C-alpha cells in the first residue's frame, strides 16, 4: 500500500487543484474552477469533500481560488494562506464569506496536518505573493518529501531549495515559447507570461527538471500547462529529452480530469 497519494484534480490556465492523501487525512492545494467542478473531481478521485482537513493556497489568483466562496458554504474547512495573498483575496468582490475560514500566515510558514508537514517557499509570480509547498509525509518510520509549485516566473534559489531533495515534484511547464509568441494572445499578455514573474516555459522546466533529478527526484508531474500555448506532447518531449537515460517517471497533468503522480 502506498504511503501517500498525490493527484492533480485538474491543472491548467483555467483552474488548478491538487489532492494529497495519507492515512485518513486529505488536504487540497489550491481550489480553482467552480465548486461544482471541484466536488465532481473529488468524487472522481474517491475523496468526498467532507474528508478534507485543510486547503493550502499558493496565491490569490482566480485560477487557484475561484471555487472557494461556494465550496466553503457547504464544506467549511481551514484555508491556509500567506498574509499578503489573504489581503489581496479579501479585496476581491464576493470574498467576504471566505474570511472566517482563512488561517493567515507569514510568507514562510510550516503547518502540521495529520501526517503532513506542509512548508511554504517563495515563488516569483505577478501576484501579491506566491508560494510553493514542500510536504513531508511520515508513515511508520518512512519519510517522503514532495514539492509543489505551479506559478514560477523563473527559477530562484528559493525554488531550488524548496524542490531539491524531494522524491517527487509537481512543477510548472506552462508554455511552448514558439506557440506563445505566434499565438493569439495580446502582446502585453505574451510579455507578462514570458517575464521573470510570469510562467515557466517547457525549456525552463526541462532545465529545472535536470537539477531536481540530480538532487534525487524520481517522479515528476508537469503542471499548469496552457491550453492555448502548449500541448502535453510538447511539454513531455522537452522534459523527457532533458532527462534521457535517468529512468525518472514524467507525466503531464490534464486540464479537466484527475492525473496521478
LINJO-V907889 format. One record per pair of residues at least 24 apart in sequence whose ideal C-beta (glycine too) atoms are under 6 Angstrom apart, sorted by the first residue. I is the first residue (numbers start at 1). J is the second residue. Records with the same first field share a line. If there is no record, write none. Layout:
I->J ; J
//
This chain:
3->139 ; 142 ; 144
4->137
6->261
7->45 ; 258 ; 260
8->253 ; 259
9->41 ; 258
10->255 ; 256
11->223 ; 224 ; 253
12->225 ; 227 ; 255
13->226 ; 227
15->63
16->63 ; 64 ; 150
19->45 ; 47
22->115 ; 137
23->115
25->53 ; 114
26->51 ; 52
27->53 ; 54 ; 113
28->52 ; 55
29->56 ; 148
30->58 ; 64
31->55 ; 67 ; 68
32->63 ; 64 ; 66
33->67
34->67
35->67 ; 70 ; 71
38->67 ; 71
44->258
45->258
49->75
52->77
53->113
54->78 ; 113
55->79
56->80 ; 118 ; 133
57->81
58->131
59->85 ; 127 ; 130
60->85 ; 88 ; 89 ; 127
61->127
68->98
69->94 ; 97 ; 98
72->101
78->103
80->111
82->107 ; 129
84->128 ; 129
85->128 ; 129
88->128
121->158 ; 162
122->158
123->149 ; 151 ; 152 ; 159
124->153 ; 154 ; 156 ; 197
125->151 ; 153 ; 197
126->197
132->162
134->162
150->223 ; 224
152->200
153->196 ; 197 ; 198
154->196
155->208
163->212
164->215
165->215 ; 216
166->217
167->218
168->219 ; 261
169->212 ; 217 ; 220
170->221 ; 223
172->200 ; 223 ; 224
173->202 ; 205 ; 222 ; 235
174->199 ; 200 ; 224 ; 226
175->201 ; 226 ; 229 ; 230
176->202 ; 230 ; 234
177->201
179->229
180->229
183->228 ; 229
202->235 ; 238
206->238 ; 239 ; 242
209->239 ; 242 ; 243
210->242
213->243 ; 246 ; 248
218->248
219->249 ; 261
220->250
221->251 ; 253 ; 261
222->252
223->253
227->255
//
